[in-house]
Amino acid sequence: MAIILTLAVTAILLYLLFILPTQWLKIETVTHPIGLGKRILQISDLHVDRLRIGAESLRKTIEDIKPDYIFLTGDYTYKESYLPRTGHYLKMIADCGVPVFAVLGNHDYELPRLKRLLELFHAYDIRVLRNENITVDDFQLVGIDDDCTHRSRIAPSFEGIDSGKPIVIITHDPNVVLKINYSYDYLMAGHLHGKQLNVPFFFAFKPKGPLSAKGIYKGLHTGQNGTYYISKGIGQAGVNARFMVRSEITIHDL
């Protein structure tokens, strides 16, 4: 009996510490006025192959938030077998009735046929920005491709930019901020999962670039050329667990 009780308590503790944080969605709110008067919802690192937040739950949350735009900052899946599930989430997001823009992440480039993922974005009218910029209402939206897979191209991303309008950047790997030599108003990224497992020296064992080495891996920061935010992401990479780091989507009131 004592052994059974010990095993039960251990299982409950493991669930509370490592599984519950992946199911208990946290809505972060960042207020950083740059003159847009817009509410942007950032969803990063879906990783649908290791995602425990249901599509219907996410849909209801989006409807409650009532964003003006939704920005997806990379890492949807690296497994072709999960593309139908990715499409299910993308359709749900697109059906919320607000404009959606996206960039790609490092896991997406592991797909044997990236074209199939891009076709899903096209099918649901989600614009994927790959080292380019567009004018959205009264601001400039810059989409920089994934930096850790060496696909970021800074100069093309800013080509023809209207510096007279607020500049918002979406990208996957936040380390690209160290390469941007243009001024911008706000940048959103993901990739680092807020550690995902909040243990000492995590990034010493799993290096994720110069920012994490400096202890910058989540939240709001001010760099040399602008302010940037690193999301903890909604899904998991590697082990399907989190420790003292909850799944996140982020409201940016700009």
C-alpha positions as CSV (number, residue, x, y, z in Angstrom):
1,M,0.0,0.0,0.0
2,A,2.8,2.4,0.9
3,I,4.5,1.8,-2.5
4,I,1.2,2.4,-4.3
5,L,0.7,5.6,-2.4
6,T,4.2,6.8,-3.1
7,L,3.8,6.1,-6.8
8,A,0.5,7.9,-6.9
9,V,2.0,11.0,-5.2
10,T,5.0,10.9,-7.5
11,A,2.7,10.7,-10.6
12,I,0.6,13.7,-9.3
13,L,3.7,15.7,-8.6
14,L,5.2,15.0,-12.1
15,Y,1.9,16.0,-13.7
16,L,1.7,19.2,-11.7
17,L,5.3,20.2,-12.3
18,F,5.9,19.1,-15.9
19,I,2.5,18.5,-17.7
20,L,0.1,21.0,-16.3
21,P,2.2,24.0,-17.4
22,T,1.8,22.8,-21.0
23,Q,-2.0,22.7,-20.6
24,W,-2.6,25.8,-18.5
25,L,-2.4,28.7,-21.0
26,K,-1.1,32.0,-19.8
27,I,-2.1,35.2,-21.5
28,E,0.6,37.7,-21.2
29,T,-0.2,41.4,-21.8
30,V,2.4,43.9,-22.9
31,T,1.5,47.6,-23.2
32,H,4.1,49.5,-25.2
33,P,2.4,52.4,-27.1
34,I,4.1,53.2,-30.4
35,G,1.2,55.2,-31.8
36,L,-0.7,52.4,-33.5
37,G,-3.6,52.1,-31.1
38,K,-3.8,48.4,-32.1
39,R,-4.1,45.2,-30.2
40,I,-1.9,42.4,-31.7
41,L,-2.0,38.8,-30.6
42,Q,1.3,36.9,-30.9
43,I,1.2,33.1,-31.1
44,S,4.6,31.6,-31.3
45,D,6.0,28.1,-31.5
46,L,2.8,26.1,-32.0
47,H,4.8,22.8,-32.4
48,V,1.5,21.0,-33.1
49,D,3.3,17.7,-32.7
50,R,3.8,18.6,-29.0
51,L,0.9,21.0,-28.3
52,R,-1.6,20.4,-25.5
53,I,-3.7,23.5,-25.9
54,G,-6.8,22.5,-27.9
55,A,-7.8,24.4,-31.0
56,E,-11.3,25.1,-29.7
57,S,-9.9,26.4,-26.4
58,L,-7.5,28.6,-28.3
59,R,-10.3,29.9,-30.6
60,K,-12.4,31.0,-27.6
61,T,-9.4,32.7,-26.1
62,I,-8.8,34.6,-29.3
63,E,-12.4,35.7,-29.5
64,D,-12.3,37.0,-26.0
65,I,-9.1,39.0,-26.7
66,K,-10.6,40.5,-29.8
67,P,-7.2,41.4,-31.5
68,D,-6.9,43.7,-34.5
69,Y,-4.2,41.4,-35.9
70,I,-2.7,38.0,-35.2
71,F,1.1,37.4,-35.8
72,L,2.5,33.9,-35.9
73,T,6.2,33.8,-35.1
74,G,7.3,30.4,-36.4
75,D,7.8,26.7,-35.6
76,Y,4.5,25.0,-36.6
77,T,5.8,21.4,-37.1
78,Y,8.8,19.6,-38.5
79,K,6.8,16.4,-39.2
80,E,4.8,16.0,-42.4
81,S,2.4,13.6,-40.7
82,Y,1.3,16.6,-38.5
83,L,0.5,19.0,-41.4
84,P,-3.2,18.1,-41.2
85,R,-3.2,19.1,-37.6
86,T,-1.3,22.2,-38.4
87,G,-3.9,23.0,-41.0
88,H,-6.6,22.6,-38.5
89,Y,-5.1,25.2,-36.2
90,L,-4.3,27.6,-39.0
91,K,-7.9,27.3,-40.3
92,M,-9.2,28.0,-36.8
93,I,-7.0,31.0,-36.4
94,A,-7.9,32.4,-39.8
95,D,-11.6,31.8,-39.2
96,C,-11.4,34.2,-36.2
97,G,-11.9,37.0,-38.8
98,V,-8.9,39.2,-38.3
99,P,-5.8,39.6,-40.5
100,V,-3.1,37.0,-39.9
101,F,0.6,37.3,-40.8
102,A,3.3,34.8,-40.2
103,V,7.0,34.0,-40.4
104,L,8.8,30.6,-40.5
105,G,11.0,29.0,-37.8
106,N,13.8,26.6,-37.7
107,H,11.6,23.5,-37.2
108,D,9.6,24.4,-40.3
109,Y,12.7,24.2,-42.4
110,E,13.2,20.6,-41.3
111,L,10.1,19.6,-43.2
112,P,11.0,17.4,-46.2
113,R,8.6,19.5,-48.3
114,L,8.2,23.0,-46.9
115,K,6.0,23.8,-49.9
116,R,3.2,21.7,-48.3
117,L,3.2,24.0,-45.2
118,L,3.3,27.1,-47.4
119,E,0.3,25.8,-49.3
120,L,-1.7,25.6,-46.0
121,F,-0.9,29.3,-45.3
122,H,-2.0,30.2,-48.7
123,A,-5.2,28.2,-48.4
124,Y,-6.2,30.1,-45.3
125,D,-5.1,33.5,-46.6
126,I,-2.3,33.9,-44.1
127,R,0.5,36.0,-45.5
128,V,4.0,34.6,-44.8
129,L,6.7,37.2,-44.8
130,R,10.1,36.0,-45.8
131,N,12.7,38.8,-45.7
132,E,10.2,41.4,-46.9
133,N,7.9,44.2,-45.7
134,I,4.4,45.4,-46.4
135,T,2.3,48.4,-45.3
136,V,-0.5,47.4,-43.0
137,D,-2.9,50.2,-42.3
138,D,-0.7,53.0,-40.9
139,F,2.4,50.9,-40.0
140,Q,5.1,49.0,-41.7
141,L,5.3,45.2,-41.0
142,V,8.7,43.6,-41.6
143,G,9.0,39.8,-41.6
144,I,12.5,38.5,-41.2
145,D,13.2,34.9,-41.9
146,D,14.7,32.5,-39.4
147,D,18.1,33.5,-38.3
148,C,19.4,30.3,-36.6
149,T,19.1,28.5,-39.9
150,H,20.9,31.3,-41.6
151,R,17.9,32.5,-43.7
152,S,17.6,36.0,-42.3
153,R,18.4,38.7,-44.8
154,I,18.3,42.1,-43.2
155,A,18.8,44.4,-46.2
156,P,16.0,42.9,-48.3
157,S,13.7,42.9,-45.3
158,F,14.0,46.7,-45.0
159,E,14.1,47.5,-48.7
160,G,11.8,50.4,-49.6
161,I,10.7,50.8,-46.0
162,D,8.8,53.9,-45.1
163,S,10.6,55.1,-42.0
164,G,7.9,57.8,-41.5
165,K,5.5,55.1,-40.2
166,P,5.9,52.9,-37.1
167,I,8.0,49.8,-38.0
168,V,7.0,46.5,-36.4
169,I,9.1,43.3,-37.0
170,I,8.1,39.7,-36.7
171,T,10.7,37.0,-36.7
172,H,11.4,33.6,-35.1
173,D,14.9,33.7,-33.6
174,P,15.3,36.9,-31.5
175,N,19.1,36.7,-31.9
176,V,18.6,38.5,-35.2
177,V,18.2,41.8,-33.2
178,L,22.0,41.8,-32.9
179,K,22.3,42.0,-36.7
180,I,19.6,44.6,-37.4
181,N,21.2,47.9,-38.2
182,Y,18.0,49.7,-38.9
183,S,15.8,51.5,-36.3
184,Y,12.5,49.9,-35.5
185,D,9.7,50.5,-33.1
186,Y,8.8,47.0,-31.9
187,L,9.9,43.4,-32.7
188,M,8.2,40.1,-31.7
189,A,10.1,36.8,-31.6
190,G,9.9,33.4,-30.0
191,H,12.2,30.3,-30.4
192,L,13.6,30.3,-26.8
193,H,10.5,29.0,-25.0
194,G,11.4,31.0,-21.9
195,K,13.8,28.1,-21.3
196,Q,10.8,25.6,-21.3
197,L,12.5,23.9,-18.4
198,N,13.4,26.5,-15.9
199,V,16.6,25.0,-14.5
200,P,20.0,26.5,-13.8
201,F,22.5,26.5,-16.6
202,F,19.9,25.3,-19.1
203,F,21.4,27.3,-22.0
204,A,24.9,26.0,-21.1
205,F,23.7,22.5,-22.0
206,K,21.5,23.6,-24.9
207,P,23.0,26.8,-26.4
208,K,20.5,29.0,-28.2
209,G,22.6,31.9,-29.3
210,P,24.2,35.0,-27.7
211,L,21.0,36.5,-26.2
212,S,20.3,33.4,-24.1
213,A,24.0,33.3,-23.1
214,K,23.5,36.8,-21.7
215,G,20.4,35.7,-19.7
216,I,17.9,37.2,-22.3
217,Y,15.4,34.6,-23.2
218,K,11.9,35.9,-22.5
219,G,9.9,39.1,-22.0
220,L,10.4,42.7,-23.0
221,H,13.8,44.2,-23.7
222,T,15.3,47.3,-25.3
223,G,18.1,46.9,-27.8
224,Q,20.3,49.4,-29.6
225,N,17.8,49.9,-32.4
226,G,14.4,49.2,-30.8
227,T,12.3,47.4,-28.3
228,Y,11.8,43.6,-28.7
229,Y,9.7,40.9,-27.0
230,I,10.5,37.2,-26.7
231,S,7.5,34.9,-26.3
232,K,7.7,31.7,-24.2
233,G,5.6,30.0,-26.9
234,I,2.5,27.9,-26.8
235,G,3.9,24.5,-27.7
236,Q,7.0,22.5,-26.7
237,A,10.1,21.3,-28.5
238,G,12.0,18.2,-27.6
239,V,10.6,16.8,-24.4
240,N,6.8,17.5,-24.2
241,A,7.1,19.1,-20.8
242,R,7.6,22.5,-19.1
243,F,9.0,23.2,-15.7
244,M,8.0,26.5,-14.0
245,V,7.3,28.0,-17.5
246,R,3.7,28.0,-18.7
247,S,2.5,27.9,-22.3
248,E,2.0,31.5,-23.5
249,I,0.2,33.7,-26.0
250,T,0.9,37.4,-25.9
251,I,-1.3,40.5,-26.3
252,H,0.7,43.5,-27.5
253,D,-1.1,46.8,-27.0
254,L,0.8,49.1,-29.3
